[in-house]
């Protein structure tokens, strides 16, 4: 159980840092990037068939708790299709959307960790920590704070 707690704490910190002021659409973009990164890092090690079974299980478990995520589908080498979730993101309660993203990522890390005796966990945590929303191109840079 301590491994799961580590995943929860890691994902919570990542969300606090990466999705603090994210809109619903940005939160789905962040989820899409996280899934692409995590699944991409594991495909060579686990293979497409195993990864497909894991992704389907994680998506099923997520949908049982968060019905709004029912539109997510794993498309083999293309990863998880988040387009329909993005289209309906504004209609979902932001807290539920964030909780669903949190649950899905924690569930994926937990299943992958359990399957691999946590051997991939440091690499997956490192991959997730790199994923963040890009700042808008018109946003002022930190060094450009003139009035």
N, C-alpha and C positions, 0 to 999 in steps of 0.2 A: 504494500500500500504506500510506502514511502516514495517509491518511484512515481506513482501517480500524483502524489502531492508535489513532487518536484516539477512534473509537467504542468500542473495547475499553476503553481507559483511562477514558472517561467512564462507561460502563455499570458497570465495576468499582467506581468511586468511588460511583456512585449506589446500587448494591447494598450496599456496605459501610455506607453511611449509612442507607439505608432499610430494609434487611432483615437487619440485624445479628443480632438475636435472634428472627427471625420463625419461627413454626411452619410446617410444610408448608402448612397451609391458608392462613395469612397470606401466604405466598410466592405462592400461586396468586392470591389477592386482589390482591396487588401487581402481578402479571403482567397480570391482567385490567384493572386501572386504567391501567397503562402502555399496553397495547394500545389501549384506548378513547381515551386521550389522544393517542397518536401517530397512530393512524388517523384520528381526528376532525380533527386539525390538517391532514392532507393530503388529505382527501376533496374539498374545494372546489377545490384546485389540480389534483389528478390525475384526479378523477372516479371514480365508483363502479366502472366496468368495469376501469380500469387498476389501481385499488386492490385490487380482487378478485383480479386476476391476480398482483399482487405478494404479497398475503397468502397466496394458495394456494401460491406458490413458496416463500415463507419457511417456511410450515408444513410443506411437503413436505421441505425441507432439514433442518428441525429434527427431524422424525420419523425421517429416515434415521439421525441420530446419537443420538436419544433416543426410543426406542420408546414410552416412557410418555406421550409427548406426542401420540400418534396419535389421541387422542379430540378434539383441538382442531379446530374447523371454523370457517371464515369464513362468516358469515351476512349478507353484504351490508351494508346500513345499520345492522344490529344489531351489527356487529363480530365478534369472535372469541368463540365460546361456550366458556367455561372450566369449565362446571359439572361435566362428567364428570372432568376432570383434578382438580378440587377434591375430588370424591368419592373418588378413589383416591390423593390426595396422601400420606396416611399410609403407604400401602404402598410408596411410592417411597423410595429412599435419599435423604436430605436433600441430600447433595452432588450427586447426579445431578439432582435437581429444581432446585437452584440453578444448576448448570451449564447445564441446559436453558433456564431462564429467561434466563440471561446470553446464551447462544448465540442464542436467538430474537430478543431485543431488538437485539443487535449485528447480526445478519443483516438485520433489518428496517431499521435505520438505515443499514447499508451499501448495501442495494439502493436505498432511497430517495435516499441521497446520490449514488450513482453515476448514477441515472436523472436527477437534477436538477442535476448538476454541483455538488453540495453546497450549493446555494442555500438549501435548506430546513433544513440541518443546525443552524445556530444556533437557529432557532425550535424544532426538534424536541428539541434538547438542553435548551433552556429549559423546554419542556413536561415532559420527563421529570424534570427536577430538582424540579419542583413535586409530583411524585407520591411519596407516602409513606404508610405505614400510620398510621391514626388511633390515638391513644393510647386505651386503654380508659377509659370514663367513670369507673370507680372507682379509677383510678391517681392517686396523689398528684401534685399540681402541684409544680413546682420551688420555688415560694414557700411551699408547705405542707410543710415538712420537720420539723415538730415531732415530738418523740419520743412 
